[in-house]
Amino acid sequence: EILALIQTGKTRKIPIILAVESYWAGLLAWFKSSMVAEGTIAEKDLDLYKIAETPTQIVDAVQEFYKDRSLVPSLKEQEIMSDL
């Protein structure tokens, strides 16, 4: 659900981290073979999430995501989110 909200610009970008690639492999393959192939999502939408194998990689991904962003939504982001 959050991927769709971010993809459509209905909410602000947040870090989406999928833990342990082998767990998500089937879904990720389906994203590519069905959704991208059928044009339901764009190839660039696959960049909305990161895959991490360890707790340290998860923490690193969240920290990297917020390196140049605020944890607090901007006024524009608040506006977008209040429109739901």
Contacts in CASP RR format, 6 or more apart in sequence:
PFRMAT RR
TARGET T0000
AUTHOR 0000-0000-0000
METHOD contacts of the structure
MODEL  1
EILALIQTGKTRKIPIILAVESYWAGLLAWFKSSMVAEGTIAEKDLDLYK
IAETPTQIVDAVQEFYKDRSLVPSLKEQEIMSDL
2 11 0 8 1.000
2 14 0 8 1.000
2 16 0 8 1.000
3 16 0 8 1.000
3 45 0 8 1.000
3 48 0 8 1.000
3 49 0 8 1.000
4 10 0 8 1.000
5 11 0 8 1.000
5 84 0 8 1.000
6 12 0 8 1.000
6 13 0 8 1.000
6 14 0 8 1.000
6 16 0 8 1.000
6 48 0 8 1.000
7 41 0 8 1.000
7 45 0 8 1.000
7 48 0 8 1.000
9 80 0 8 1.000
10 80 0 8 1.000
10 81 0 8 1.000
10 83 0 8 1.000
10 84 0 8 1.000
11 80 0 8 1.000
11 81 0 8 1.000
11 84 0 8 1.000
12 73 0 8 1.000
12 74 0 8 1.000
12 77 0 8 1.000
12 80 0 8 1.000
12 81 0 8 1.000
13 48 0 8 1.000
14 65 0 8 1.000
15 50 0 8 1.000
15 61 0 8 1.000
15 62 0 8 1.000
15 65 0 8 1.000
15 66 0 8 1.000
16 48 0 8 1.000
16 49 0 8 1.000
16 50 0 8 1.000
17 49 0 8 1.000
17 50 0 8 1.000
17 51 0 8 1.000
17 52 0 8 1.000
17 58 0 8 1.000
17 61 0 8 1.000
17 62 0 8 1.000
18 24 0 8 1.000
18 28 0 8 1.000
18 49 0 8 1.000
18 50 0 8 1.000
18 51 0 8 1.000
18 52 0 8 1.000
19 52 0 8 1.000
19 53 0 8 1.000
19 58 0 8 1.000
20 53 0 8 1.000
21 28 0 8 1.000
21 51 0 8 1.000
21 53 0 8 1.000
24 51 0 8 1.000
28 51 0 8 1.000
31 41 0 8 1.000
31 46 0 8 1.000
32 46 0 8 1.000
34 40 0 8 1.000
35 41 0 8 1.000
36 42 0 8 1.000
36 43 0 8 1.000
36 45 0 8 1.000
36 46 0 8 1.000
50 61 0 8 1.000
52 58 0 8 1.000
52 60 0 8 1.000
52 61 0 8 1.000
73 81 0 8 1.000
END
